[in-house]
Each structure stands twice: as C-alpha cells, then as structure tokens.
C-alpha cells in the first residue's frame, strides 16, 4: 500500500501557495508572503504530530467454519491499536457470495494507545466457499492534508453448506460387498444364500464341498455363498448450465441422500460433474460425509459439461461393481440423457432424482406461462422415454424431496 501521501485538498492548497508567491514576486509585494505562513504552519503540524504508523492488530472472529446456507451470522472484528490514531477507517473485504444484512463493512473510529475495540456486522450466508483475505485501513489527518493506507492480510474461510432434509431411502440397502452390517469388517462371513459352484481351494471348510458335483465332474468342487450386505452407493450430480435455476435443489438433494447413507451405515461416493469433474471415492463415516459436503458446496453451473464422457470413464476405472447409482439431474440436455443410458448399458441399477427446472419459474405473462408449459411437456415426454433405463423421480421443487420420493418409491 501507499505510504503517507498528500490528498487532493493538500495539492490544491500547495498550488494556491505557489500562485501567491508568484503574485507577490511579480507585484513586488513581499508582505503578501506572510499570508502563506498560517497554511505552511498547518502543513508542518499535520506532518509532525499527525503521522501514525498504523500499528494496529485486527482479529476476525467467525462463529463456525461451516454454516448452513440462508443462515444469518455475526462477524466480529477485534481491533487493538499500539498508538493513538485520531481517525481510522477500516474496510472489511467481504466475499461476493455474502450479503451484509445488518451493519456495514466500513467502520470509522478513533483509537487511543492500547485501546481495544470490538466491531461487528451481520451477513447472510450463501452456499459456496467464501474466502476472507484482507482488511483495508485508511488514515487521514484532522486537516485533510495527508493520507496513509495499509492492507492487513487476514485469511479466513467460511463454507456455506447446503440445506439438508430427512429423506426416504429410495433404494434397497441390501447388496453384495465385503462389508457386513453398518460398519466395514475385515472378515467375510460364510454367507446364507447359494451363489455358485467353483473348484475347491485350500482352506475351504469341508461342509461347503459339493459331493454330487465332485462325483460328476471328477474334481473337488465347493459351494460358494453370499450374504446380504450393505450396497455401495454412488451419487452423480449433473451441474450442467441448462439446469442452473435448480442447481441449489440438486445440491441439497445430493447432500440429503448422503446423510441418509451415513445414517444407514452405507458407504457412498460422489461425482460432481463439471468441466473438471470432482470425484470422492466410495467410503463411509462422518469425515467422508463432510468432505463430500464441502465438494457439493463448490458446485456451480458449468457450460463445458461432458457428463456422459466422465461417467463412462469413471465406470471403467472407479465405480464399484454392483453399486447403486443415484443420478441427480434435471435431464434437460442430450448429454445428461446419454449419461443415464450409459449407466444402464453398463449394468448399474440407477435411480434418478430429477428436479423440475420449470417448477421453479414464475411466469410474468400469459405468453411466458404457455411457453413454460410447452417446455415442461417436452421434458416429461423425455422422462417417459427414459423410464425404461431407470426409476425416475420427477421432483417438483416447490414440494419437499421426501414427498416426491414417497410418491414413486414403494420399498
């Protein structure tokens, strides 16, 4: 930042003094120079007695590093001065995604030596990662001749997490995987359901040997069983720009379904499909849940969405076999519909949570109302065609997600 520098007022006065000296010189009236002495004296006082170093310490206090979107919180600034400052202006660099609803981000105060002052303002939190990076301080002497600016680097991060609601589990939690029950176990049980016959392997108990198959084939054969276990869940979120008006609803749905997985003891993963996809591998537990919520908080509509390509690549390399896929998408783009067909052709069970983008619109005229109805009918026709690929829950976003699931799913 700039050091002590003259203001516009000071420059105007200096220009006037210079003109006065020139007039006295050309008019040979040297007594006129005495008229400039009071102004010069004021300049001397301003420089000699009102030139602080701005030795100020500021601490920002946030109530928490994660706040639900829509909440109003109070941000506090604790200011301590190591010197006397007659007039100090403090400007908080509030991130763009936050709205000041009470108070102001600018403060004007006078500080004594070692004085501590507490300032505060209230903001409304929106979903996303909000970074506080700096605080600006500006001082001006009482005469308005000189200014000094200083920028204090003070970093804090506030994450606006999506709203979460209780939902009905839209799929069966039974499946086949290595974990049994609500928490992962390093050992596999013997199983309760017959799965297949295979060759005997050293270590197999004698009670699993299939003697009839052994006699028929001529090799020792064993029965293989599988038990009912918690299924892996992969949540795929479509962040395409055509569904920009319902992206917040999509994020809330994904977060609510992840919380449902956490309660059920089900492991889950997340694919946030943007131009650069964000993938959180399948895992379980609260730490994994908060990691995925943080990823969801960053979701923004993206024009360069290649969701079908991303889904195909991750199915081949990352998705667990026999996983249950929950696809959150308004299904208004050809690319998003292609991604759904891709999941079906690779043999995955898929449930689609499809927030209706037209239910969030409020028409301002009869013409707009008619256009919205036509577009909505077109979308519903696409949903009927896609119903053979997955169970589709058409979600009117004016209603709770729990209601929309209950109307379609019968477990």
C-alpha positions, 0 to 999 in steps of 0.5 A: 500500500501507499505510504503517507501521501498528500490528498487532493485538498493538500495539492490544491492548497500547495498550488494556491501557495505557489500562485501567491508567491508568484503574485507577490514576486511579480507585484513586488509585494513581499508582505503578501508572503506572510499570508502563506505562513498560517497554511505552511504552519498547518502543513508542518503540524499535520506532518509532525504530530499527525503521522501514525504508523498504523500499528494496529492488530485486527482479529476476525472472529467467525462463529463456525467454519461451516454454516448452513446456507440462508443462515444469518451470522455475526462477524466480529472484528477485534481491533487493538491499536499500539498508538493513538490514531485520531481517525481510522477507517477500516474496510472489511473485504467481504466475499461476493457470495455474502450479503451484509444484512445488518451493519456495514463493512466500513467502520470509522473510529478513533483509537487511543494507545492500547485501546481495544475495540470490538466491531461487528456486522451481520451477513447472510450466508450463501452456499459456496466457499467464501474466502476472507483475505484482507482488511483495508485501513485508511488514515487521514489527518484532522486537516485533510492534508495527508493520507496513509493506507495499509492492507492487513492480510487476514485469511479466513474461510467460511463454507456455506453448506447446503440445506439438508432434509430427512429423506426416504431411502429410495433404494434397497440397502441390501447388496453384495460387498465385503462389508457386513452390517453398518460398519466395514469388517475385515472378515467375510462371513460364510454367507446364507444364500447359494451363489455358485459352484467353483473348484475347491481351494485350500482352506475351504471348510469341508461342509461347503464341498459339493459331493454330487458335483465332485462325483460328476465332474471328477474334481473337488468342487465347493459351494460358494455363498453370499450374504446380504450386505450393505450396497455401495452407493454412488451419487452423480450430480449433473451441474450442467448450465441448462439446469442452473435455476435448480442447481441449489435443489440438486445440491441439497438433494445430493447432500440429503441422500448422503446423510441418509447413507451415513445414517444407514451405515452405507458407504457412498461416493460422489461425482460432481460433474463439471468441466473438471469433474470432482470425484470422492471415492466410495467410503463411509463415516462422518469425515467422508460425509463432510468432505463430500459436503464441502465438494457439493458446496463448490458446485456451480453451473458449468457450460463445458459439461461432458457428463456422459464422457466422465461417467463412462470413464469413471465406470471403467476405472472407479465405480464399484461393481454392483453399486447403486447409482443415484443420478441427480439431474434435471435431464434437460440436455442430450448429454445428461440423457446419454449419461443415464443410458450409459449407466444402464448399458453398463449394468448399474441399477440407477435411480434418478432424482430429477428436479423440475427446472420449470417448477421453479419459474414464475411466469410474468405473462400469459405468453411466458406461462404457455411457453413454460408449459410447452417446455415442461411437456417436452421434458416429461415426454423425455422422462417417459422415454427414459423410464425404461433405463431407470426409476425416475423421480420427477421432483417438483421443487416447490414440494419437499424431496421426501414427498416426491420420493414417497410418491414413486418409491414403494420399498 
